[in-house]
Amino acid sequence: MKTTIIKASSVIFFSSLLFGLTSCENKTEHSDIDDKHSEPKTEEVAKEQNDKKFTESDDEKNAKFLVKATEINLEEISLGKLAQQRTTNADVKELAKMMEKAHTKALADVKGLAAKKGISVPTEDTEDVKNAYTKFSEKKDQKEFNKDYADQMVDGHKKAIELFEKQSTESSDGDIRAWAASMLPELRTHLDHAVAVQNKLEKK
């Protein structure tokens, strides 16, 4: 009788131990999955996810546009913050503040649109954004920094306007066409402001 009780207790103990180990393993497995989902998406990861999800040419083009639009916003925010820290020129500081504020809103908009369409976009600075930030952060002469920043804003917004104009008429997705079109007036305003600052700096 005593031996039977001991055996039964042993079975219960080992069963509990096995259940506990299994629960821990499952918890760890789910934690790993959650961690992967919470990690920032690099540009490469976003593109890989889109390649797996979209096989139609039009869908791929829409995904590429939203990835590029995200990168543009990330760069304007990053450089805008840096310029506000580095410059003492009131015009450049005002331009940089405008860029940071406007493109922070635009970034939220493009992320919302991408989520609606099931498109993955970067959630951290891309390599191009990091390289641009490094290039500007290494400039020691403030006059050179101001000029190059204004030039970058002019060139960058010219390219952005060209890209958005194309998507506002050619995208196969109505929502993406509408969003691209809605961004054009502000992008043109940014370009005008950047050109004005560029001209002021050239006269000094």
Salt bridges, closest charged atoms under 4 A:
GLU43 OE2 - LYS47 NZ 3.20
GLU71 OE1 - LYS68 NZ 3.10
GLU76 OE2 - HIS157 ND1 3.97
ASP91 OD1 - LYS200 NZ 3.40
ASP109 OD2 - LYS105 NZ 3.10
GLU127 OE2 - LYS130 NZ 3.84
GLU144 OE2 - LYS139 NZ 3.81
ASP148 OD2 - LYS139 NZ 2.78
ASP151 OD2 - LYS147 NZ 2.91
GLU165 OE2 - ARG188 NH2 2.82
ASP173 OD2 - LYS117 NZ 3.11
ASP175 OD2 - LYS116 NZ 3.06
ASP175 OD2 - LYS117 NZ 2.73
GLU186 OE2 - HIS190 NE2 3.81
